[in-house]
Amino acid sequence: MKICYDNCEQPKYGLTFEGAFHGRTLGALSLNRSKSVHRRDFPELSGIHDVPHSMAGVERLREKLDPDHGHIPPEQVAFLILEPVQGEGGYRVPDAEFMSAVNDLCTEHDIPLIADEIQSGVGRTGEMWASDHFDFEPDVITSAKALRVGATISRSELFPDEKARISSTWGAGDILSSIQGSLTLAAIDEHDLLDHADRQGKGLLDRLAPLQDEYQALEDVRGLGLMAAVEFETPDQREAVMEAALERGLLTLGCGKKTLRLLPPLDVRDRELDIAVELLDEAIASVSRTATV
Ligand SMILES: Cc1ncc(COP(=O)(O)O)c(C=O)c1O
C-alpha cells in the first residue's frame, strides 16, 4: 500500500472487494471486508471504496471511475487490491472473466494492481502465484506464509527511489526465515511441486465432490489447486464438522461464514488425501446423525 501511495501524485483513494481480508496490521485493516472482529473500533484509512466480488462489482467500479459521471477521479486512486482467490472471506475462486475485467479496468485507468498472494501464493494453487491462472498482471505482489518470511514484490518503476522510505529494521526479514523461504522455493523447483499441487488439488476436489451428493448439509465443494473448501448450509454445521474432524485427527480451518477449508502441504500424497477425505466423510456423517444438523 505504501509503495502505491508513494507512486500516486494525489493519493486519495484505494479500492477493495467485499469479502476481502488483507491482514491485521493497522493500514491493512481498512481494506478488510470479511469478519468484523478484525476491524472493529480501530481507526481507518480514508478513501477506501469497496464493491462486490463479481462482474456486477466491476461494473460498479467502472461507473465510479467514469471520468464524466463517476465520483472517483482515477488519477487519485493509489491502488486496487485483491486476493486472486479470497481466503478468509470463504475460499471464493473468481471466474476468468471477472479477473480479466478487473485487469482491463485497471490498465485502462492506469491504476496499480496489488495481488495479495499471502495465502494463495508460492505454489498453493498449482501455479507460483494464483494470479498466474488468470489474464491478470499485478504491479505489486504480497507474499508470506509459505515463503516463511514476508516479502513485497513490485515493479521497479513503482518502487520509491528514496532509500529507507518503506522499511528499515525488518526490511530483510529474519535470516533463518529467509533461508527457509529460499530453500522452499528451491524445493518447489527441484521436486516439481507446482505440477504436483495442481494434480493433487484436482484429485482432492474429485474426492470431495461425491460428498456433496451424499450429504444435504453440503452446499458446495470448490477450490483451486490445494486451496480446497466445502461449504455447509449453516455455520453450526461447519463448526460441528470441524470439531468431529479434529476428534478423528483431521485438522481443518473455517473461513467465510459456513465454509471449511482444507490446506494440505504441497507434497501431499494420494494416501494422505484418501485418509483426509475419509475422515471428513466420517465427521460429516457423525454430525448428520445428531440433532445439530
Ligand atoms: C490474504 C491474506 N493477506 C494477509 C494476511 C496476513 O494477516 P496478518 O496480518 O494477520 O498476519 C493473511 C493471513 O491470513 C491473508 O490470508
The ligand as an SDF file (V2000), in Angstrom:
LIG
                    3D

 16 16  0  0  0  0  0  0  0  0999 V2000
   -4.8050  -12.8560    2.0820 C   0  0  0  0  0  0  0  0  0  0  0  0
   -4.0840  -12.5300    3.3610 C   0  0  0  0  0  0  0  0  0  0  0  0
   -3.4420  -11.3690    3.4920 N   0  0  0  0  0  0  0  0  0  0  0  0
   -2.7800  -11.0570    4.5950 C   0  0  0  0  0  0  0  0  0  0  0  0
   -2.7030  -11.9270    5.6700 C   0  0  0  0  0  0  0  0  0  0  0  0
   -1.8750  -11.5360    6.8650 C   0  0  0  0  0  0  0  0  0  0  0  0
   -2.5940  -11.4990    8.0130 O   0  0  0  0  0  0  0  0  0  0  0  0
   -1.9370  -10.9950    9.3810 P   0  0  0  0  0  0  0  0  0  0  0  0
   -1.6330   -9.5410    9.2290 O   0  0  0  0  0  0  0  0  0  0  0  0
   -2.9950  -11.2610   10.3580 O   0  0  0  0  0  0  0  0  0  0  0  0
   -0.7240  -11.8150    9.6010 O   0  0  0  0  0  0  0  0  0  0  0  0
   -3.3760  -13.1440    5.6090 C   0  0  0  0  0  0  0  0  0  0  0  0
   -3.3700  -14.0860    6.7290 C   0  0  0  0  0  0  0  0  0  0  0  0
   -4.1710  -14.9920    6.8460 O   0  0  0  0  0  0  0  0  0  0  0  0
   -4.0740  -13.4650    4.4230 C   0  0  0  0  0  0  0  0  0  0  0  0
   -4.7430  -14.6210    4.2910 O   0  0  0  0  0  0  0  0  0  0  0  0
  1  2  1  0
  2  3  1  0
  2 15  2  0
  3  4  2  0
  4  5  1  0
  5  6  1  0
  5 12  2  0
  6  7  1  0
  7  8  1  0
  8  9  2  0
  8 10  1  0
  8 11  1  0
 12 13  1  0
 12 15  1  0
 13 14  2  0
 15 16  1  0
M  END
$$$$
